[in-house]
């Protein structure tokens, strides 16, 4: 089965979303937003990165889903 350009695009976007969400969770919302704002003040490439990395509703939703899942697992472990 050939690997199409569409599948590749979906894979790249999914990986980027996972990366964004992981960074958002690891840094916390405040620090993440500060770093993105710093990028937004830089070179054109950095500004493009800031645009791509801004915390959109999907990233925030995935982060909250992760928090809820971890909290549920912890409650069951106790």
DSSP file (Angstrom, degrees, kcal/mol; ACC not computed):
  #  RESIDUE AA STRUCTURE BP1 BP2  ACC     N-H-->O    O-->H-N    N-H-->O    O-->H-N    TCO  KAPPA ALPHA  PHI   PSI    X-CA   Y-CA   Z-CA
    1    1 A X              0   0    0      0, 0.0     2,-0.0     0, 0.0     0, 0.0   0.000 360.0 360.0 360.0 120.1    0.0    0.0    0.0
    2    2 A X        -     0   0    0      1,-0.1     2,-0.8     0, 0.0     0, 0.0  -0.328 360.0-121.1 -69.7 148.1    1.7    3.3   -1.1
    3    3 A X        -     0   0    0      4,-0.0    -1,-0.1     3,-0.0     2,-0.0  -0.804  35.4-149.7 -90.0 110.9    2.2    6.0    1.5
    4    4 A X     >  -     0   0    0     -2,-0.8     4,-1.9     1,-0.1     5,-0.1  -0.295  23.1-114.6 -82.9 164.6    0.4    9.0    0.1
    5    5 A X  H  > S+     0   0    0      1,-0.2     4,-2.5     2,-0.2     5,-0.2   0.852 117.1  56.7 -63.4 -35.7    1.2   12.7    0.6
    6    6 A X  H  > S+     0   0    0      2,-0.2     4,-2.5     1,-0.2    -1,-0.2   0.922 106.3  48.5 -63.2 -44.3   -2.0   13.1    2.5
    7    7 A X  H  > S+     0   0    0      1,-0.2     4,-2.4     2,-0.2    -1,-0.2   0.899 111.5  50.8 -62.5 -40.2   -1.0   10.4    5.0
    8    8 A X  H  X S+     0   0    0     -4,-1.9     4,-2.5     2,-0.2    -2,-0.2   0.917 109.9  49.6 -63.5 -43.5    2.4   12.1    5.4
    9    9 A X  H  X S+     0   0    0     -4,-2.5     4,-2.6     2,-0.2    -2,-0.2   0.919 111.5  48.6 -61.3 -45.0    0.8   15.5    6.0
   10   10 A X  H  X S+     0   0    0     -4,-2.5     4,-2.4     1,-0.2    -1,-0.2   0.905 111.7  50.1 -62.4 -41.6   -1.6   14.0    8.6
   11   11 A X  H  X S+     0   0    0     -4,-2.4     4,-2.3     2,-0.2    -2,-0.2   0.918 111.5  47.5 -63.3 -44.7    1.3   12.2   10.3
   12   12 A X  H  X S+     0   0    0     -4,-2.5     4,-2.3     2,-0.2    -2,-0.2   0.916 113.4  47.8 -63.8 -44.0    3.4   15.4   10.4
   13   13 A X  H  X S+     0   0    0     -4,-2.6     4,-2.3     2,-0.2    -2,-0.2   0.891 111.5  50.5 -65.3 -39.3    0.5   17.5   11.8
   14   14 A X  H  X S+     0   0    0     -4,-2.4     4,-2.3     2,-0.2    -2,-0.2   0.914 111.3  48.3 -64.5 -42.7   -0.3   14.8   14.5
   15   15 A X  H  X S+     0   0    0     -4,-2.3     4,-2.4     2,-0.2    -2,-0.2   0.901 111.1  50.7 -64.3 -40.6    3.4   14.8   15.6
   16   16 A X  H  X S+     0   0    0     -4,-2.3     4,-2.7     2,-0.2    -2,-0.2   0.903 110.6  49.2 -64.0 -40.8    3.5   18.6   15.8
   17   17 A X  H  X S+     0   0    0     -4,-2.3     4,-2.5     2,-0.2    -2,-0.2   0.899 111.0  49.3 -65.8 -40.7    0.3   18.6   17.9
   18   18 A X  H  X S+     0   0    0     -4,-2.3     4,-2.5     2,-0.2    -2,-0.2   0.909 112.2  49.1 -63.9 -42.0    1.7   15.9   20.2
   19   19 A X  H  X S+     0   0    0     -4,-2.4     4,-2.6     2,-0.2     5,-0.2   0.942 112.0  47.9 -62.3 -48.1    4.9   18.0   20.5
   20   20 A X  H  X S+     0   0    0     -4,-2.7     4,-2.5     1,-0.2    -2,-0.2   0.927 113.8  47.1 -57.9 -46.7    3.0   21.2   21.2
   21   21 A X  H  X S+     0   0    0     -4,-2.5     4,-2.4     2,-0.2    -1,-0.2   0.898 111.5  50.8 -64.6 -40.8    0.9   19.5   23.8
   22   22 A X  H  X S+     0   0    0     -4,-2.5     4,-2.7     2,-0.2    -1,-0.2   0.916 112.5  46.1 -63.4 -43.7    3.9   17.8   25.5
   23   23 A X  H  X S+     0   0    0     -4,-2.6     4,-2.6     2,-0.2     5,-0.4   0.907 111.6  52.3 -64.9 -41.2    5.7   21.2   25.7
   24   24 A X  H  X S+     0   0    0     -4,-2.5     4,-1.7    -5,-0.2    -2,-0.2   0.906 113.9  43.5 -60.6 -43.4    2.6   22.9   27.1
   25   25 A X  H  < S+     0   0    0     -4,-2.4    -2,-0.2     2,-0.2    -1,-0.2   0.933 116.0  46.9 -68.4 -46.3    2.2   20.2   29.8
   26   26 A X  H  < S+     0   0    0     -4,-2.7    -2,-0.2     1,-0.2    -1,-0.2   0.883 121.9  34.0 -66.2 -40.3    5.9   20.1   30.7
   27   27 A X  H  < S-     0   0    0     -4,-2.6     4,-0.4    -5,-0.2    -1,-0.2   0.781 107.3-124.7 -86.2 -28.7    6.4   23.9   30.9
   28   28 A X     X  -     0   0    0     -4,-1.7     4,-2.4    -5,-0.4     5,-0.2  -0.019  31.4 -80.0  89.9 155.0    3.0   24.9   32.2
   29   29 A X  H  > S+     0   0    0      1,-0.2     4,-2.4     2,-0.2     5,-0.2   0.887 125.4  49.7 -60.6 -43.8    0.7   27.4   30.5
   30   30 A X  H  > S+     0   0    0      2,-0.2     4,-2.0     1,-0.2    -1,-0.2   0.946 114.6  41.1 -64.2 -50.8    2.4   30.6   31.8
   31   31 A X  H  > S+     0   0    0     -4,-0.4     4,-2.5     2,-0.2     5,-0.2   0.901 114.4  53.9 -65.2 -40.9    6.0   29.7   30.9
   32   32 A X  H  X S+     0   0    0     -4,-2.4     4,-2.3     1,-0.2    -1,-0.2   0.938 109.3  47.5 -58.9 -47.8    4.8   28.2   27.5
   33   33 A X  H  X S+     0   0    0     -4,-2.4     4,-2.3    -5,-0.2    -1,-0.2   0.882 110.6  52.7 -62.5 -38.4    3.0   31.5   26.6
   34   34 A X  H  X S+     0   0    0     -4,-2.0     4,-2.2     2,-0.2    -1,-0.2   0.925 109.8  48.3 -61.8 -44.7    6.1   33.5   27.7
   35   35 A X  H  X S+     0   0    0     -4,-2.5     4,-2.2     1,-0.2    -2,-0.2   0.899 111.3  49.5 -64.0 -40.6    8.4   31.5   25.4
   36   36 A X  H  X S+     0   0    0     -4,-2.3     4,-1.9     1,-0.2    -1,-0.2   0.902 110.1  51.4 -65.5 -39.6    6.0   31.8   22.5
   37   37 A X  H  X S+     0   0    0     -4,-2.3     4,-0.6     2,-0.2    -2,-0.2   0.876 108.0  52.6 -64.4 -36.9    5.8   35.6   23.0
   38   38 A X  H >< S+     0   0    0     -4,-2.2     3,-1.1     1,-0.2     4,-0.2   0.919 109.3  49.3 -63.0 -43.1    9.6   35.7   23.0
   39   39 A X  H >< S+     0   0    0     -4,-2.2     3,-1.8     1,-0.2    -2,-0.2   0.874 102.7  62.1 -62.3 -36.5    9.7   33.8   19.7
   40   40 A X  H 3< S+     0   0    0     -4,-1.9    -1,-0.2     1,-0.3    -2,-0.2   0.679 101.1  53.6 -65.3 -16.6    7.1   36.3   18.3
   41   41 A X  T << S+     0   0    0     -3,-1.1    -1,-0.3    -4,-0.6    -2,-0.2   0.442 101.6  77.7 -93.9  -1.5    9.6   39.1   18.8
   42   42 A X  S <  S-     0   0    0     -3,-1.8    -3,-0.1     1,-0.2     5,-0.0   0.229  91.5 -39.2 -92.6-150.5   12.4   37.4   16.9
   43   43 A X     >  -     0   0    0      1,-0.1     4,-2.7     4,-0.0     5,-0.2  -0.103  66.1 -95.2 -67.1 168.3   13.4   36.8   13.3
   44   44 A X  H  > S+     0   0    0      1,-0.2     4,-2.1     2,-0.2     5,-0.1   0.879 128.0  51.1 -56.1 -37.7   10.8   35.9   10.6
   45   45 A X  H  > S+     0   0    0      2,-0.2     4,-2.1     1,-0.2    -1,-0.2   0.905 110.8  48.3 -66.5 -40.1   11.5   32.2   11.1
   46   46 A X  H  > S+     0   0    0      2,-0.2     4,-2.5     1,-0.2    -2,-0.2   0.882 109.8  52.4 -66.8 -37.9   11.0   32.6   14.9
   47   47 A X  H  X S+     0   0    0     -4,-2.7     4,-2.2     2,-0.2    -2,-0.2   0.891 108.7  50.3 -64.3 -38.5    7.8   34.5   14.3
   48   48 A X  H  X S+     0   0    0     -4,-2.1     4,-2.2    -5,-0.2    -2,-0.2   0.903 110.6  49.8 -64.6 -40.6    6.6   31.7   12.1
   49   49 A X  H  X S+     0   0    0     -4,-2.1     4,-2.3     2,-0.2    -2,-0.2   0.897 108.8  52.3 -63.2 -40.5    7.5   29.2   14.8
   50   50 A X  H  X S+     0   0    0     -4,-2.5     4,-0.9     2,-0.2    -2,-0.2   0.900 109.0  50.2 -62.2 -40.7    5.6   31.3   17.4
   51   51 A X  H >< S+     0   0    0     -4,-2.2     3,-0.5     1,-0.2    -1,-0.2   0.926 113.8  44.6 -62.7 -43.7    2.5   31.3   15.2
   52   52 A X  H 3< S+     0   0    0     -4,-2.2    -2,-0.2     1,-0.2    -1,-0.2   0.825 116.2  46.9 -69.7 -31.4    2.7   27.5   14.8
   53   53 A X  H 3< S+     0   0    0     -4,-2.3    -1,-0.2    -5,-0.2    -2,-0.2   0.488  77.8 125.6 -92.8  -3.5    3.3   26.9   18.5
   54   54 A X  S << S-     0   0    0     -4,-0.9     2,-1.2    -3,-0.5     5,-0.1  -0.280  74.8-104.1 -59.0 143.2    0.7   29.2   19.9
   55   55 A X        -     0   0    0    -26,-0.1    -1,-0.1     4,-0.1     2,-0.1  -0.545  47.2-173.4 -75.1  98.7   -1.6   27.3   22.3
   56   56 A X     >  -     0   0    0     -2,-1.2     4,-2.3     1,-0.1     5,-0.2  -0.327  41.4 -94.8 -84.9 171.9   -4.7   26.7   20.4
   57   57 A X  H  > S+     0   0    0      1,-0.2     4,-2.5     2,-0.2     5,-0.2   0.833 124.4  55.0 -58.8 -33.2   -7.9   25.2   21.8
   58   58 A X  H  > S+     0   0    0      2,-0.2     4,-2.6     1,-0.2    -1,-0.2   0.933 108.7  47.3 -66.6 -44.6   -7.0   21.7   20.6
   59   59 A X  H  > S+     0   0    0      1,-0.2     4,-2.2     2,-0.2    -2,-0.2   0.933 114.8  46.2 -61.1 -46.8   -3.6   21.8   22.4
   60   60 A X  H  X S+     0   0    0     -4,-2.3     4,-2.4     1,-0.2    -1,-0.2   0.898 112.3  51.3 -63.6 -40.4   -5.3   23.1   25.6
   61   61 A X  H  X S+     0   0    0     -4,-2.5     4,-2.3    -5,-0.2    -2,-0.2   0.908 110.1  48.1 -63.8 -42.7   -8.0   20.5   25.4
   62   62 A X  H  X S+     0   0    0     -4,-2.6     4,-2.2     2,-0.2    -1,-0.2   0.888 110.6  52.5 -65.0 -38.3   -5.5   17.7   25.0
   63   63 A X  H  X S+     0   0    0     -4,-2.2     4,-2.4     2,-0.2    -2,-0.2   0.931 110.9  46.4 -62.9 -45.2   -3.5   19.0   27.9
   64   64 A X  H  X S+     0   0    0     -4,-2.4     4,-2.7     2,-0.2    -2,-0.2   0.883 110.6  53.1 -65.5 -37.6   -6.6   19.0   30.1
   65   65 A X  H  X S+     0   0    0     -4,-2.3     4,-2.3     2,-0.2    -1,-0.2   0.901 109.5  49.2 -62.7 -40.2   -7.6   15.5   28.9
   66   66 A X  H  X S+     0   0    0     -4,-2.2     4,-2.6     2,-0.2     5,-0.2   0.936 111.0  49.2 -62.9 -47.2   -4.1   14.3   29.9
   67   67 A X  H  X S+     0   0    0     -4,-2.4     4,-2.5     1,-0.2    -2,-0.2   0.922 111.9  48.8 -58.5 -45.2   -4.4   16.0   33.4
   68   68 A X  H  X S+     0   0    0     -4,-2.7     4,-2.2     1,-0.2    -1,-0.2   0.898 111.6  49.5 -62.6 -41.3   -7.9   14.4   33.9
   69   69 A X  H  X S+     0   0    0     -4,-2.3     4,-2.2     2,-0.2    -2,-0.2   0.922 112.3  46.8 -64.4 -45.3   -6.6   10.9   32.9
   70   70 A X  H  X S+     0   0    0     -4,-2.6     4,-2.4     1,-0.2    -2,-0.2   0.908 112.0  51.2 -64.2 -41.6   -3.6   11.1   35.2
   71   71 A X  H  X S+     0   0    0     -4,-2.5     4,-2.2    -5,-0.2    -1,-0.2   0.900 110.0  49.7 -62.8 -40.5   -5.8   12.3   38.1
   72   72 A X  H  X S+     0   0    0     -4,-2.2     4,-2.0     2,-0.2    -1,-0.2   0.903 110.7  49.4 -65.1 -41.2   -8.2    9.4   37.5
   73   73 A X  H  X S+     0   0    0     -4,-2.2     4,-1.7     1,-0.2    -2,-0.2   0.903 111.0  50.2 -64.8 -40.9   -5.3    6.9   37.5
   74   74 A X  H  X S+     0   0    0     -4,-2.4     4,-1.3     1,-0.2    -2,-0.2   0.905 108.7  52.0 -64.4 -40.5   -4.0    8.4   40.7
   75   75 A X  H  < S+     0   0    0     -4,-2.2     3,-0.3     1,-0.2    -1,-0.2   0.897 110.4  48.3 -63.2 -39.0   -7.4    8.2   42.4
   76   76 A X  H  < S+     0   0    0     -4,-2.0    -1,-0.2     1,-0.2    -2,-0.2   0.830 107.5  56.1 -69.3 -30.8   -7.7    4.5   41.5
   77   77 A X  H  <        0   0    0     -4,-1.7    -1,-0.2     1,-0.3    -2,-0.2   0.763 360.0 360.0 -73.0 -24.8   -4.2    3.8   42.7
   78   78 A X     <        0   0    0     -4,-1.3    -1,-0.3    -3,-0.3    -2,-0.2   0.474 360.0 360.0 -82.4 360.0   -5.0    5.2   46.2
